Amino acid sequence: MKTLKTKLEKKGVYFSTKLPSHPQISKILNIQKTTSKGIMDLSKSFQSSSPRKKEKINRKLLSSWKEQSKHAQYNNKVSPLVICDRKLQQYPEVNTWLKNYPVYFVSAGEKLKNIDFFPTHINKILKISTHKKLSGFISLGGGSVGDFTGFIASVYKRGVPLIHIPSTWLSAMDSAHGGKTALNTKEIKNIIGSYCFPKAVFIVKKLLYQTGREKGLTKASTHFEKKKKQIEKAKGTLPFLSEKEKKSAEGELVKIALIVGGTFYKEVLKKYLIKKSFSHLDLWLLLPQAILSKLKIVEEDPYEKKGLRLLLNLGHTLGHALESYFKIPHGQAVLYGITFATHWSHRRFTLSPLFLKEMSFFIEKQKKLAFYFRKIPLPTLAELLLQDKKRVNKDRVNFIFLKGSGRVFVEEISVQKIIKEVQRQSFL
Ligand SMILES: NC(=O)c1ccc[n+]([C@@H]2O[C@H](COP(=O)([O-])OP(=O)(O)OC[C@H]3O[C@@H](n4cnc5c(N)ncnc54)[C@H](O)[C@@H]3O)[C@@H](O)[C@H]2O)c1
């Protein structure tokens, strides 16, 4: 675990219990810090000097102070802008930390990424920038805030530095890494975007652990969860990440484990088998390896030119369509997508019985998937599939198949073929 974290630090990913300090941020963003070293040296020699020399030193000290205060003023005017999920204001630590920076509060969610509202946001940000010289942007929030902030950082003055502080498991595990930014149009999710590789990503345990729910919630405790939320709201105490947010990360974790295979896959499978879900502690322990695995793929194919990065879309082709239509959590939709890809891969290439058995623990119930398939009109599904960014031409998309853990590959396939397979799986 320690060596993994050291490896990640070299790649700009820092794990910590607290939000990053002001000097840490300044160093990363290369904000000039005034040094008082010269003044200190002068002050030291002042004690042992003759009266004439003391006078000379006094003059020097005065001009240094003047110089320093000029810099201090300048430094005050140069700062990164924090784009922060307004929900996080409820955490006292976040609130204190935010006092160091100008902040633009946003409401998290897909609406934030809607391109129709982008001009309003950018105009407000430009207004802030008339008072402060913006040296970069820091996103503090989940994946929607990260995608939005990343996009702004990539277009503001043709690109300024970006730092991510992810506050959901999904963003800590996936969206904060890899440099993809995205906005949505009314019809198509993530269709507008850019690459903006963050200078640093700070994974802050406290932000992710806000539920403190090590045991994880079962369906039966949903009532308890609602009650607790009401009580906490009434008391004005902290919000916490819901099970839905945790589930979203689980889909991405299973996906990356399947792609890399080997011992990581075995470890993820073993942890999952115990509770049929991951606890916060499981996610925290598996996080470094999941991030490192994603970064290795991204480093080899940062702009998705070699086909390697496409593998990260395992489960996403169908997953995105179901997510858009049924408004189900991203991770759950990805798990359905992986279920579909597994059944289809088995039909086409015959998967090993052991792998199939293992997958039956992981993947969502086929019956539930068949239920969704019967509810979505097939022409609508075809339309949604064709909106996929992995579309290669008029009616074909890149689809990720798998032959085993660590053995995933891309194949160009027609949407008609996907629809045929959906029809087949509707009756499984
Ligand atoms: N760029 C990428 O590579 C990439 C990859 C995967 C997903 N995404 C994008 O990420 C987004 C989904 O991310 P998300 O699930 O983090 O969503 P989100 O940002 O919408 O956050 C989900 C909810 O959790 C709340 N929240 C955030 N942090 C919290 C905390 N610490 N405590 C309590 N509540 C908190 C938010 O207010 C929101 O209500 C989607 O827009 C998706 O397209 C991007």
PDBQT file of the ligand as one rigid body, heavy atoms in Angstrom, charges set to zero:
ROOT
HETATM    1  N1  LIG A 501     -14.139  12.579 -16.769  1.00  0.00    +0.000 N 
HETATM    2  C1  LIG A 501     -14.225  11.284 -16.594  1.00  0.00    +0.000 C 
HETATM    3  O1  LIG A 501     -13.302  10.531 -16.951  1.00  0.00    +0.000 OA
HETATM    4  C2  LIG A 501     -15.448  10.683 -15.954  1.00  0.00    +0.000 A 
HETATM    5  C3  LIG A 501     -15.481   9.318 -15.622  1.00  0.00    +0.000 A 
HETATM    6  C4  LIG A 501     -16.609   8.807 -14.968  1.00  0.00    +0.000 A 
HETATM    7  C5  LIG A 501     -17.669   9.651 -14.677  1.00  0.00    +0.000 A 
HETATM    8  N2  LIG A 501     -17.621  10.969 -15.023  1.00  0.00    +0.000 N 
HETATM    9  C6  LIG A 501     -18.725  11.887 -14.721  1.00  0.00    +0.000 C 
HETATM   10  O2  LIG A 501     -18.842  11.979 -13.296  1.00  0.00    +0.000 OA
HETATM   11  C7  LIG A 501     -20.177  12.363 -12.981  1.00  0.00    +0.000 C 
HETATM   12  C8  LIG A 501     -20.674  11.514 -11.830  1.00  0.00    +0.000 C 
HETATM   13  O3  LIG A 501     -19.838  11.707 -10.737  1.00  0.00    +0.000 OA
HETATM   14  P1  LIG A 501     -20.365  11.626  -9.209  1.00  0.00    +0.000 P 
HETATM   15  O4  LIG A 501     -21.100  10.369  -9.022  1.00  0.00    +0.000 OA
HETATM   16  O5  LIG A 501     -19.215  11.925  -8.345  1.00  0.00    +0.000 OA
HETATM   17  O6  LIG A 501     -21.492  12.739  -9.224  1.00  0.00    +0.000 OA
HETATM   18  P2  LIG A 501     -21.768  14.199  -8.619  1.00  0.00    +0.000 P 
HETATM   19  O7  LIG A 501     -20.653  15.129  -8.756  1.00  0.00    +0.000 OA
HETATM   20  O8  LIG A 501     -23.028  14.598  -9.298  1.00  0.00    +0.000 OA
HETATM   21  O9  LIG A 501     -22.031  13.879  -7.072  1.00  0.00    +0.000 OA
HETATM   22  C9  LIG A 501     -23.078  13.035  -6.693  1.00  0.00    +0.000 C 
HETATM   23  C10 LIG A 501     -23.812  13.573  -5.453  1.00  0.00    +0.000 C 
HETATM   24  O10 LIG A 501     -22.964  13.472  -4.311  1.00  0.00    +0.000 OA
HETATM   25  C11 LIG A 501     -22.933  14.725  -3.614  1.00  0.00    +0.000 C 
HETATM   26  N3  LIG A 501     -21.637  14.782  -2.949  1.00  0.00    +0.000 N 
HETATM   27  C12 LIG A 501     -20.424  14.954  -3.478  1.00  0.00    +0.000 A 
HETATM   28  N4  LIG A 501     -19.473  14.807  -2.549  1.00  0.00    +0.000 NA
HETATM   29  C13 LIG A 501     -20.097  14.579  -1.362  1.00  0.00    +0.000 A 
HETATM   30  C14 LIG A 501     -19.655  14.353  -0.030  1.00  0.00    +0.000 A 
HETATM   31  N5  LIG A 501     -18.368  14.294   0.284  1.00  0.00    +0.000 N 
HETATM   32  N6  LIG A 501     -20.588  14.167   0.930  1.00  0.00    +0.000 NA
HETATM   33  C15 LIG A 501     -21.896  14.194   0.624  1.00  0.00    +0.000 A 
HETATM   34  N7  LIG A 501     -22.384  14.368  -0.618  1.00  0.00    +0.000 NA
HETATM   35  C16 LIG A 501     -21.492  14.570  -1.604  1.00  0.00    +0.000 A 
HETATM   36  C17 LIG A 501     -23.164  15.750  -4.706  1.00  0.00    +0.000 C 
HETATM   37  O11 LIG A 501     -23.658  16.970  -4.174  1.00  0.00    +0.000 OA
HETATM   38  C18 LIG A 501     -24.196  15.040  -5.571  1.00  0.00    +0.000 C 
HETATM   39  O12 LIG A 501     -25.465  15.194  -5.021  1.00  0.00    +0.000 OA
HETATM   40  C19 LIG A 501     -20.998  12.180 -14.238  1.00  0.00    +0.000 C 
HETATM   41  O13 LIG A 501     -21.289  13.440 -14.791  1.00  0.00    +0.000 OA
HETATM   42  C20 LIG A 501     -20.083  11.399 -15.171  1.00  0.00    +0.000 C 
HETATM   43  O14 LIG A 501     -20.311  11.690 -16.534  1.00  0.00    +0.000 OA
HETATM   44  C21 LIG A 501     -16.519  11.502 -15.634  1.00  0.00    +0.000 A 
ENDROOT
TORSDOF 0
